[in-house]
Amino acid sequence: MISSPVSINDEIGFHARTAALFAKKASSFNADIFVEFNGKKVNAKSTLSLMTLGVKSEDEILLKAKGVDEKEAHNALVKFIESNFKE
C-alpha cells in the first residue's frame, strides 16, 4: 500500500466537477484507492463519496492506493491533484 498526504490547491476544493474528474481518473486503475480527510475514509472512485468529505481549498487529504498498479495510480493521482485537476 502506498499512502501520502496531498494538498488540494483548487480554489473550491472537492466540489462536483473536481470530485467527478478525480473519481473518473481513479476508476481507470485496478488498485483500490481511498481518500481520508478529518477521520473519514472514502472510496476515491465515487464522486458522491468524495463530495461528502467537505474538502476545501488548501486542505490536506491522505491518498491511499493498494493493488497491482498502486504505484502508477498513486503517482498519477498526486500529479492530477497538483495540476489542479487538469490532464
Secondary structure, 3 states (H helix, E strand, C coil): CEEEEEECCCCCCCCHHHHHHHHHHHHCCCCEEEEEECCEEEECCCHHHHHHCCCCCCCEEEEEEECCCHHHHHHHHHHHHHCCCCC
